[in-house]
Amino acid sequence: MTIIVRTEEEKDFRRVEEVTREAFSYSGRIERGGIGSPYEHWMVHELRKRDGVKDLSIVAEVEGELVGHLICSDAYIETPDKTRIHVLNMGPVSVLPQYQRQGVGKSLLRTMIKKAAQSEYGAIVFFGRPEYYPQFGFVEAKTYGITDRNGENFPAFMAMELTEGYLAKAKGGKYYESDIYDESIHAAAVMQFDRSFLGTRSS
């Protein structure tokens, strides 16, 4: 299977949102006490407007079909002296269910890391699956002496330096990502956006 990874274009926007909606499982949201409707596709839609990094929004195609997407956004670490050190946040990473475990996600990740290393950003910090992402070079963020905004650390909070020593100046700092990732404050907007997908098929 040949996987082509390229930068997202405006013509891809709606399809990317459909793929993202399909890629994530929403069946348990209401049972888990969530907002009851998909969220990540709205997140992608909104990140394009403000915190998303255009050159690091990439898609994967197989035989001309868009099957995956990854987006990065601007985030920062605030040090104890209130200095802000800008870093990349990664996600969502979306792959259609029928193409998962076939190398699509890995192709997206490797391409993103290569492109990010050529950007103005010196590190990537994000929350993700600790059993998956270390294979790409991510380590627990506590390795660099940083915490989440609540001063906490856990295996899913990960980081990677793109420039050696970049996070040394962030030691003792707290990580802040776009408020787009806080679904609790965007529930109404998410549900309104999701209504435009009702009755449509993603694949």
Backbone torsions as a table, in degrees:
resi	resn	phi	psi	omega
1	MET	NA	124.9	179.4
2	THR	-92.7	123.7	-179.8
3	ILE	-109.0	124.1	177.0
4	ILE	-108.4	125.4	178.6
5	VAL	-112.7	130.6	-179.1
6	ARG	-146.1	169.4	177.5
7	THR	-70.1	139.5	177.1
8	GLU	-63.2	140.5	175.6
9	GLU	-116.4	163.0	-177.4
10	GLU	-57.2	-34.8	-179.6
11	LYS	-65.4	-16.6	-179.3
12	ASP	-87.5	-12.9	-165.3
13	PHE	-52.9	-54.9	-175.7
14	ARG	-65.6	-40.8	180.0
15	ARG	-63.9	-39.8	177.2
16	VAL	-59.3	-42.7	179.4
17	GLU	-65.0	-38.0	176.7
18	GLU	-65.2	-44.0	179.0
19	VAL	-63.8	-41.8	179.1
20	THR	-63.3	-42.7	178.9
21	ARG	-61.2	-41.4	-179.5
22	GLU	-71.3	-35.4	-172.7
23	ALA	-67.5	-32.4	-178.7
24	PHE	-94.0	143.4	179.7
25	SER	-86.9	124.7	-178.6
26	TYR	-111.6	0.8	-172.9
27	SER	-59.5	-28.4	-176.5
28	GLY	-99.4	4.7	-173.8
29	ARG	-61.1	-47.2	-178.1
30	ILE	-67.4	-41.4	179.7
31	GLU	-63.4	-35.1	-179.5
32	ARG	-81.2	-2.5	-179.9
33	GLY	88.4	15.4	179.9
34	GLY	-77.2	-169.9	-174.8
35	ILE	-76.2	-10.3	173.6
36	GLY	87.3	5.1	176.5
37	SER	-145.8	160.6	-179.0
38	PRO	-57.4	155.2	-173.5
39	TYR	-129.7	-42.1	-170.4
40	GLU	-64.6	-32.7	179.9
41	HIS	-67.9	-34.3	174.3
42	TRP	-66.7	-39.7	179.3
43	MET	-57.2	-47.9	178.1
44	VAL	-60.2	-45.2	-179.6
45	HIS	-56.9	-43.4	-177.4
46	GLU	-78.2	-35.8	179.7
47	LEU	-61.0	-33.1	178.3
48	ARG	-60.3	-27.6	-174.7
49	LYS	-80.4	-27.8	-174.8
50	ARG	-140.1	-67.5	-170.3
51	ASP	-90.2	-10.3	-178.9
52	GLY	-68.0	149.1	177.1
53	VAL	-100.8	110.2	-171.1
54	LYS	-53.3	-48.2	-176.6
55	ASP	-70.6	-12.2	179.6
56	LEU	-113.8	30.6	167.0
57	SER	-111.1	106.7	-170.7
58	ILE	-125.6	154.0	-179.5
59	VAL	-122.6	157.0	174.9
60	ALA	-116.2	135.2	178.6
61	GLU	-123.1	144.5	173.3
62	VAL	-128.9	118.0	-178.9
63	GLU	51.5	42.3	176.2
64	GLY	82.6	-2.9	179.3
65	GLU	-100.0	131.1	177.3
66	LEU	-75.7	117.6	-172.9
67	VAL	-122.4	-7.5	-178.6
68	GLY	-158.7	162.7	-177.6
69	HIS	-155.7	148.8	174.8
70	LEU	-142.6	138.2	178.0
71	ILE	-131.6	143.4	173.8
72	CYS	-115.5	154.9	-179.3
73	SER	-140.5	163.0	-180.0
74	ASP	-74.9	133.8	176.3
75	ALA	-142.7	177.6	179.8
76	TYR	-153.4	159.3	172.3
77	ILE	-111.5	126.3	178.1
78	GLU	-100.3	120.6	-177.7
79	THR	-81.0	167.9	179.6
80	PRO	-56.5	-26.9	178.7
81	ASP	-92.0	14.5	175.0
82	LYS	75.2	12.4	173.1
83	THR	-73.4	137.2	177.9
84	ARG	-103.4	123.5	178.5
85	ILE	-109.5	113.1	-174.8
86	HIS	-76.6	136.6	178.8
87	VAL	-137.6	169.3	174.8
88	LEU	-91.2	139.0	166.2
89	ASN	-103.8	142.9	-179.7
90	MET	-114.2	136.5	172.8
91	GLY	122.3	156.1	6.0
92	PRO	-72.7	155.6	169.3
93	VAL	-111.7	121.3	-171.6
94	SER	-125.7	133.0	174.2
95	VAL	-137.4	130.5	178.1
96	LEU	-53.4	140.4	-175.7
97	PRO	-51.0	-41.1	-176.5
98	GLN	-72.6	-9.0	178.1
99	TYR	-111.9	4.7	178.9
100	GLN	-73.3	151.6	-178.9
101	ARG	63.5	29.2	177.2
102	GLN	-126.2	13.7	175.3
103	GLY	96.1	-1.0	-178.8
104	VAL	-67.4	-49.2	179.4
105	GLY	-60.2	-42.2	179.5
106	LYS	-63.5	-39.7	178.5
107	SER	-63.3	-41.4	177.2
108	LEU	-62.4	-46.4	-178.0
109	LEU	-63.1	-46.7	-177.2
110	ARG	-65.9	-39.0	177.7
111	THR	-65.8	-43.7	179.9
112	MET	-60.5	-46.1	-178.0
113	ILE	-62.0	-41.5	178.6
114	LYS	-63.2	-44.1	178.8
115	LYS	-67.8	-41.3	-178.3
116	ALA	-63.5	-33.9	-179.7
117	ALA	-66.0	-18.5	179.1
118	GLN	-99.4	4.8	-178.4
119	SER	-94.3	-175.7	179.4
120	GLU	-79.4	-7.6	-176.8
121	TYR	-86.5	142.5	-177.8
122	GLY	-101.8	-5.0	-178.3
123	ALA	-161.7	159.8	173.6
124	ILE	-118.6	131.5	177.5
125	VAL	-133.6	134.0	-177.3
126	PHE	-165.3	175.7	176.6
127	PHE	-111.5	126.4	-177.3
128	GLY	-161.6	-170.3	-175.7
129	ARG	-78.1	113.9	-176.4
130	PRO	-68.3	-16.1	178.7
131	GLU	-85.9	-7.7	-175.1
132	TYR	-112.9	-47.8	-168.0
133	TYR	-75.6	-21.4	177.8
134	PRO	-58.6	-25.6	-180.0
135	GLN	-63.4	-18.4	179.3
136	PHE	-96.2	-3.2	179.0
137	GLY	110.2	2.9	178.2
138	PHE	-78.6	144.8	176.7
139	VAL	-130.2	168.2	177.3
140	GLU	-62.1	137.4	-175.7
141	ALA	-60.4	-26.5	-179.8
142	LYS	-62.7	-18.6	176.1
143	THR	-56.6	-32.3	-177.4
144	TYR	-100.2	5.9	176.5
145	GLY	75.1	25.6	177.6
146	ILE	-114.3	157.7	179.7
147	THR	-127.9	173.1	171.2
148	ASP	-74.9	-179.3	-174.8
149	ARG	-63.3	-19.3	-179.9
150	ASN	-94.2	6.3	179.7
151	GLY	78.7	20.1	-175.7
152	GLU	-110.9	161.0	175.1
153	ASN	-136.1	148.4	179.3
154	PHE	-164.4	160.9	-173.5
155	PRO	-55.9	-31.1	-177.5
156	ALA	-75.9	-9.5	178.4
157	PHE	-93.3	107.4	-168.7
158	MET	-126.1	162.6	-178.6
159	ALA	-150.4	159.9	174.7
160	MET	-147.5	129.7	173.0
161	GLU	-81.0	132.3	172.6
162	LEU	-94.4	-27.4	174.6
163	THR	-118.7	120.5	-176.8
164	GLU	-56.4	129.1	178.5
165	GLY	85.8	-1.4	-175.2
166	TYR	-60.4	-37.7	-175.8
167	LEU	-87.2	-0.9	177.7
168	ALA	-60.7	-36.0	-179.3
169	LYS	-77.8	-6.4	-179.1
170	ALA	-97.9	-0.1	-176.4
171	LYS	-55.8	130.9	-178.5
172	GLY	87.4	-1.3	-177.5
173	GLY	-87.7	167.5	178.2
174	LYS	-114.8	143.4	-174.6
175	TYR	-94.5	133.5	178.7
176	TYR	-129.2	126.1	176.6
177	GLU	-109.0	173.6	178.4
178	SER	-57.0	144.5	177.7
179	ASP	-69.6	-5.8	174.1
180	ILE	-56.0	-31.1	-176.3
181	TYR	-78.2	-4.7	179.4
182	ASP	-96.3	91.9	-175.4
183	GLU	-65.5	-21.6	-176.6
184	SER	-64.4	-25.2	-177.8
185	ILE	-101.1	2.2	-177.0
186	HIS	-124.7	14.6	-172.4
187	ALA	-54.2	-46.4	-177.3
188	ALA	-63.6	-43.9	179.9
189	ALA	-65.0	-39.7	179.5
190	VAL	-62.4	-47.4	-178.2
191	MET	-64.8	-38.3	177.7
192	GLN	-64.6	-44.1	178.7
193	PHE	-62.8	-41.3	-175.3
194	ASP	-66.5	-24.2	-179.8
195	ARG	-60.9	-27.9	-179.3
196	SER	-71.3	-10.5	179.4
197	PHE	-99.3	-8.8	-177.9
198	LEU	-63.9	131.8	178.7
199	GLY	86.7	0.0	177.8
200	THR	-107.0	159.0	179.3
201	ARG	-111.7	141.6	-178.0
202	SER	-92.0	-16.8	-176.6
203	SER	-142.4	NA	NA
